[in-house]
Amino acid sequence: MSEIRKVPASAGAEWLLTGFGLLKRAPLALGSLGVLWGVGTSLVLSLALLAPAFIGLVLQFLLILAGPLFMGGLLWAIREVDQGRHARPAHLLHGVQEGRAPHLLMALLPQFLAALVLGALLFVLVGTDGLQKLSEVTLKLNEISQSGVQPEPSQIEALVGTLPAGRILLWLLLMLGTFAALTLALFVMPPQVMFDNATGVQALRQSLRASAHNLPAMLVFFVLAFIAIFAIYFAVMIVALIIGLVAGQAAAMAIAQLLLMAVLMPVFAGSVYAAWKQMLAPAAANNGNGTPPPLNKGHVFEA
């Protein structure tokens, strides 16, 4: 397995800027891959709503399986752009080639196990009575909000006071901790499968170790990514508002969703690729010196 390299906290910002820089180098090619992903997702979800219940569940399950595979293909296209070649729609299928699919799908296993464990913990900590009370309180709060009447603080306190608040809070903390661990384990897992020929289990373990070893950079990246997502969403909503005045709200929302996919997915994949190159990529991928490379430095400053 590749050696884990330590990077400074500022590397988190460089990953995000590299993602934008790679999209800037091939906006149409990479953006179209995000659009294809978005169109495919929308079509499958639409068919799932129209189809019978069982077929709809099967289609949604297939959509879940397609996520890691498409991410692997998008990462392949990102590397093509980084190395001066062209990204093509066919690159989205690289995740199913050369036996990579089972290892990419291993990304779903820890998520499935986490959901089972969290569900069991919720049942153990809160219990059936607590869950029933939580459902009743939620329904009452929804009724109050829909009535338009401003609730009294004492009324809210009385409702919340019937809940096992301490146990619910403990479960929420466990859920946050589980989500953080999943994020670390999955962050640079796909590029290891795509480019290092690592197995799914090896890639998960190595991703968790590398992300934990570079936790300051991870924190910087996700804070800046949250700010960037908010800014992109705001800009897309302005465009959607203008489109809505001309073509209607349905068309505006559809175009807004595709625009978000065209920007966010390539940028995120480019950031993951940059993080892999700096933390885990073999020396041959890092200009042969084994040190974290200044990924496309000129394009980072341009972005």
Disulfide bonds with the S-S distance in Angstrom:
none
